Amino acid sequence: MFVRKSLVSSCSAINRSMSTIKELAFINGKWVGAKSNETFPVYNPVDGKKIANVPDMHAVDTQEAVNAAQEAFKLYRKTTAKERSDLLRSWYNLLVKHSEDLASLLTMENGKSLNESRGEIRYGNSFVEWFSEEARRVNGEVIQAPFPNRELLLLKQPIGVAGFITPWNFPHAMITRKAGAALAAGCTCVIKPSADTPLTALAIVDLAEKAGFPAGTVNCITSDVKNSIEVGKELCSNSKVRVLSFTGSTQVGKLLYKQCASTMKRLSLELGGNAPYIVFNSADVDVAVNAAMASKFRNTGQTCVSANRFFVQEEIFEKFREKFLERIKTEIKLGDGLKNGVTHGPLINESQLGIVKNLVDDAVKKGAKIHCGGEVVKNLGPLFYSPTLLTEVTKDMEIYKREIFGPVAVIHKFKNEEDAVREANDVNVGLAGYFFSRDISQVFRVARNMEVGMVGVNEGIISCAEAAFGGVKESGIGREGSSHGIEEYLDIKYVCIGNVEH
């Protein structure tokens, strides 16, 4: 069988070193340019220097990738769970072997510190490992029939070609979290990474090829912002793509939702968040501050599950604010993430910098109190914004309910639990939420009452491969990771066998 042959032929590749930066897209097992021969540059956000040029692809290139994935699906869907598990394990082993190379590349194009990049690589790799194991646990059901001469079965089968549109803030993990599940289920895939961070995507696809995945099983197309709309529309409207998974803003997610309607394809949407972070009087303040540093400032605040709206009960408000402020001032060091001692990098691009700056400027102009930061740090580079802490923010300020996506913490004071939970839920999204309490009754009560898909209790970092990642309200549809993540790529087929003689 083709896959078994590929596994054997890939053995020699496992010991090879990772190749240099890829400047071509990957379609049907071949490294290719755009049919138009157009390219676009990828820049390092630290200093604006060009790292590489990659193909600027259009709808016609996307169609080629989808056609390749559809043709490959005809064979790949017939592979055994054991074969798919082995392929994913080989890919995982290569990802682990080249973790340091991948982390350095990720830092170059994303800007996060090398330590954070290493953490993302470990996190992303864990999904490939997890789904290599889950592949062998996709089981159907035998149902008790209502008639004696029938046997009823539920079969779980791969849905088909999966399209992925992935973001720049976690360019490694958001691909492996999707592709790991799809490939484990028996689906083939077409990956469209962010225009800001395509190099990490191409690097991990290169390792997937070396792991032995058949030609056409994993495809990666790249496009600049101006062509991304056209490419995304093709993935949504192409009837050969049977499931689309997107991680990004709620605004774009709604657009993709509409564009997918014509083909009634399966959707998995992980959209924007606006995470509340509640600290009750009974909390361990030191624990809450430690978690706040990690949750708020990871990836310079550019994380969908970042703590965004801090609510601290009035009895401990000043104590929390002072300790949080001290930690921000002493522990965050901005700079080039590849340099020793640097903890945080720049924002990803000028657009994001402008959003953060305008939000803070508006708040300060309307009376918010600024305790630190609040300015662009131009001596470090064009996209650095200083870690900022604001209080006395009111509802007439744009920042009050806006997802900031930057290194800005806003702390509100509250009187009682009812007020805090009401304010926490008073948004149209619900991805993650956090609260800190040592009152066990309060823990269960608030966890149930928070309108989010994921809750961190006395913990600021909650993501892992074993957990179901996803939100409620306008934060998306479906779940990624966990045993539930693979279900997004499976159809349930009911089989009724009649006239059975017993």
JOZIUR-V994684 format. One record per helix or strand of 2 or more residues. SS is the DSSP state (@ for helix, = for strand). FROM is the first residue (numbers start at 1). TO is the last residue. If there is no record, write none. Layout:
ss=<SS SS>
from=<FROM FROM>
to=<TO TO>
//
This chain:
ss=<@ @ = = = = @ @ @ @ = = = @ = @ = @ = @ = = @ = @ @ = = @ = @ = = @ = = = @ =>
from=<2 11 25 30 39 50 59 81 99 114 141 151 161 173 188 198 218 225 241 250 266 275 285 307 314 350 369 388 398 408 417 429 432 440 454 472 476 485 490>
to=<9 15 27 32 43 55 76 97 110 137 143 158 165 185 192 211 221 237 247 263 270 279 301 313 331 365 372 391 400 414 425 430 436 449 457 473 477 489 497>
//
